[in-house]
Amino acid sequence: MDASRNYGIYEEETGRQVAYARVVTDGATFGWICDVFVDSDTRGEGLGKMLMAAVIEDLEPLSLRRLILTTVTAQGLYEQYGFTHFADPTRVMVRGAGDTSGA
């Protein structure tokens, strides 16, 4: 987390964290959005949209050429912020853990 840009949403009354995302970036050309979560008790309240809007707004001044992320269940959310599927997924490669599911 120390070398990442970290984002959180907290309940005003209790200070309890209800959403989180982090971005690993070189600050110049590339960013990887990862570790995104919204507390299950607060899903459906628009916190995912609020979180993504804040992340995109914060990264905008960096003029990164590419942002990437992986998701199994939230494609619709990320499409609202301009994310699309890779034009040529055969160029994307992975190493480690034998995981080729893209999760």
C-alpha positions as CSV (number, residue, x, y, z in Angstrom):
1,M,0.0,0.0,0.0
2,D,2.9,2.4,0.7
3,A,3.9,2.6,-2.9
4,S,0.3,2.9,-4.2
5,R,-2.4,5.6,-4.4
6,N,-5.0,4.6,-1.9
7,Y,-8.7,5.6,-1.9
8,G,-11.3,5.0,0.8
9,I,-14.9,5.8,1.7
10,Y,-15.8,6.0,5.4
11,E,-19.0,6.2,7.2
12,E,-19.4,9.7,8.6
13,E,-20.9,8.7,11.9
14,T,-18.6,5.8,12.8
15,G,-15.5,6.3,10.7
16,R,-15.9,2.7,9.5
17,Q,-14.3,2.0,6.1
18,V,-17.0,0.9,3.6
19,A,-15.1,1.0,0.3
20,Y,-11.5,0.9,-0.8
21,A,-9.4,0.9,-4.0
22,R,-5.7,1.2,-4.8
23,V,-3.8,2.1,-7.9
24,V,-0.3,0.9,-8.6
25,T,1.2,3.5,-11.0
26,D,4.4,4.8,-12.3
27,G,2.8,8.2,-12.3
28,A,3.6,8.8,-15.9
29,T,2.2,6.3,-18.3
30,F,0.5,3.4,-16.6
31,G,-1.9,2.5,-13.8
32,W,-3.3,-0.7,-12.4
33,I,-6.5,-0.4,-10.4
34,C,-6.7,-3.2,-7.9
35,D,-8.0,-4.3,-4.5
36,V,-11.4,-2.7,-5.1
37,F,-14.0,-3.5,-2.6
38,V,-17.4,-2.2,-1.3
39,D,-18.6,-3.6,2.0
40,S,-21.4,-6.0,1.4
41,D,-23.7,-4.2,3.9
42,T,-23.5,-1.0,1.7
43,R,-23.6,-2.4,-1.8
44,G,-26.3,-0.9,-4.0
45,E,-25.9,2.5,-2.4
46,G,-23.7,4.0,-5.2
47,L,-20.4,3.7,-3.3
48,G,-18.7,1.9,-6.2
49,K,-19.6,4.7,-8.5
50,M,-18.5,7.3,-6.0
51,L,-15.2,5.5,-5.5
52,M,-14.5,5.1,-9.2
53,A,-15.4,8.7,-10.0
54,A,-12.9,9.8,-7.3
55,V,-10.2,7.5,-8.6
56,I,-10.6,8.7,-12.2
57,E,-10.7,12.3,-11.2
58,D,-7.6,12.0,-9.0
59,L,-5.6,10.3,-11.8
60,E,-6.8,12.6,-14.6
61,P,-4.0,15.2,-14.1
62,L,-1.4,12.5,-14.5
63,S,-2.5,11.9,-18.2
64,L,-1.7,8.2,-17.9
65,R,-1.8,6.5,-21.3
66,R,-3.4,3.3,-19.9
67,L,-5.3,2.2,-16.9
68,I,-6.1,-1.5,-16.5
69,L,-8.0,-3.7,-14.1
70,T,-9.6,-7.1,-13.9
71,T,-13.0,-7.9,-12.7
72,V,-15.3,-10.9,-12.7
73,T,-18.6,-9.2,-11.7
74,A,-18.4,-5.5,-12.3
75,Q,-17.8,-4.9,-16.0
76,G,-20.9,-2.7,-16.2
77,L,-19.6,-0.4,-13.5
78,Y,-16.2,0.1,-15.1
79,E,-17.7,0.6,-18.6
80,Q,-19.4,3.7,-17.2
81,Y,-15.9,5.1,-16.7
82,G,-14.6,4.4,-20.2
83,F,-13.1,0.9,-19.6
84,T,-13.4,-1.6,-22.5
85,H,-12.2,-5.1,-23.1
86,F,-8.7,-5.5,-24.7
87,A,-8.9,-5.2,-28.5
88,D,-6.4,-8.0,-28.7
89,P,-6.5,-10.2,-25.5
90,T,-3.9,-12.5,-27.0
91,R,-1.3,-9.8,-26.2
92,V,-2.1,-9.9,-22.5
93,M,0.1,-12.4,-20.6
94,V,0.3,-13.5,-17.0
95,R,2.9,-15.3,-15.0
96,G,2.5,-17.0,-11.6
97,A,0.1,-19.1,-9.5
98,G,-1.2,-21.0,-12.6
99,D,-4.2,-18.6,-12.7
100,T,-5.4,-18.0,-16.2
101,S,-9.0,-17.1,-15.2
102,G,-8.5,-13.4,-15.3
103,A,-10.1,-12.9,-11.9
